[in-house]
Amino acid sequence: MTETGNRLRKLLESPNFDPQNYVKQLSQQSDGDRDLQEHRQKIQNLADETAQNLKKNVYKNYRQFIETAKEISYLESEMYQLSHILTEQKSIMESITQALLSTDKDETSKEMQAAFPKETEELKQRTLTSLLEKVEGGKNIMDTPGRHLVYNGDLVEFDVDNMSPIQKVHAFLMNDCLLIATWLPNRRGTVKYKYNALYDLESFAVVNVKDNPPMKDMFKILMFPESRIFQAENSKIKKEWLEILDETKKNKVTKDHHKKEEEAPTSPVRAEVSTNPFEQEDEESAVAGESVDLGLEWIQELPEDLDVCIAQRDFEGAVDLLDKLNEYLRDQPVTQRVKELRLKVDERVRQLTEVLVFELSPDRSLRGGPKATRRAVSQLIRLGQSTKACELFLKNRAAAVQTAIRQLRIEGATLLYIHKLCNIFFTSLLETAKEFAMDFAGNTGCYSAFVVCAFLRYPREGLNLCLHQVFDSKESLSTAAECVKVAKEHCRQLTEIGLDLTFTLQSLLVKDIKAALLSYNDIIIEATKHRNSEEMWRRMNLMTPEALAKLKDEMRGCGIGGFEQYTGDDCWVNLSYTIVAFTKQMMSFLEEGLKLYFSELHMVLLESLREIILVAVQHVDYSLRCEQDPEKKAFIMQNASFLHDTVLPVVERRFEEGVGKPAKQLQDLRKSTRPVRINPESTISMV
């Protein structure tokens, strides 16, 4: 680099470099435009040199850049792990501190209660009274003797459906109830809150709501069929609410149990002697009933546990609790206390049944298939609701099939659509049958409902759509035959589980298939008559060997053997175009008709074939009688022999193979149309 370039570099790299002053001085010192161009070129060269050096340094230090990036990544992961460890330690320290504080608090409260029991109780009542003075409409709450405050605090209520905040409330937890009061926007003196609701501790259940940011520190109060969600100020206050609510509910249950035991008579009372045997039996039952122990902890908490199980969708746990209670009370006499317990439990059973019914309703999601209903169905059966479970299960599966068919796109190709439709319908029916046999294995009385649904309502809903798509849209007979063949194959698959819908399918299809066969029969007859009217009785010239080979393959596919004897040299066929076209069309009609065949259509198919054959035979016979040219008569006779000796036997044999029994009408028709000579001068005819 030259000395001028070094000075320019140092000038530009100096920390006090000012571009505006530099340009101003440069413009004043330059003599003209040429000096500025030269200076610009120097700066450009310096910039290019700097860029080149920068690239070299990047390539030179490329490995160091990669290693530095790796080190930064390692450092980032270590910092993340360190942050995670510190967070865990912080939570552990908070839990230990909370446990120590709660322990100290419990010990202090116990000591205070032991030292000043009456003063503590009176203090709680006075505190509750002073707080209730701030609640509008809460004066009558202290009318209940012994009621005192346990815990209180501010909460925020959220909407159960969309989880949006509704209002700010203040909750008062007392030893036997929970008071919810809303904040007054316009305070009047000492009144801050307004009475909203009062719940008995036995009438609701408390459920912890898992944190799902930004919704956190929440818990739910269930008063079936309603529920309310509240949010605490932080996780610590939420934990206190849950613990104190649970402890207060247990204390109330224990206190009520002890109170009932104290009210019970300690010594038997001698009853008066009565001669009424029924009164004596009732008294014995009542005395024996007093021995029923309903004070067990799990029995006392059973209604609340059922509420929690229903709220948490633990249907199996709820039914297990009911079975446990029924097993416990099976051999016990029915007393008044048992009746009261039964009333509480029956209300929960009704609620559980409603929830299970809703689980099976068609309004629910149907994407899970039959297995998704197994849980609700099994629990309804355990509750003794097998008939209702069966009805709802079948309605659910019928709705699922309808929904799947409704979502199926009607493709341009009918056969493709029928394939998809049958796959949905019959696969769903097969899965439903297997699931039904598994769920209702011990309830044979429900099988009649399934049979009615499977053989009457279920197929009609799916197959009617299939019939509408195939027959009402005027599809070709070949397309209709393929569609019916697909449906028959699916019906055969159902026989593996003992469910044969073939007869049902046939009863639905017989009318439309008969109409389709007769319609196509008329089309063939009209087409044959049209070709006959233009018949010139000339040999076919296929022009190319490829066309001849194709015709041979077509005839071989139709079952016509020995067709090579009617072919000549240079792509000629010793048959007329009319006879060849008739043969292909009739054999195609026979094959499609056999695909659609069942016993009710036997005579329809047979008579259609006979009518079609008679049209061709009568035309040949008429041509033989009217033609005077001996060569053409010989050619017509050759076509007649082809029909009689080759085509008609193939039709008889193929019909017998497809139906399973010979067709006497076709045999008689062939015998009555054999070609014969009618005079010595070689006049040929068919009789």
PyMOL commands that set and color helices and strands:
alter all, ss='L'
color gray80, all
select helices_A, chain A and resi 3-13+19-29+33-60+62-115+117-132+139-143+201-203+235-263+277-289+297-300+302-311+315-328+336-359+370-382+386-407+414-439+444-470+477-497+502-533+545-557+563-566+577-595+599-626+630-659+664-672
alter helices_A, ss='H'
color red, helices_A
select strands_A, chain A and resi 135-136+149-158+165-174+177-188+191-200+205-209+218-223+226-231+540-541+572-573+675-677+684-686
alter strands_A, ss='S'
color yellow, strands_A
deselect
rebuild
show_as cartoon
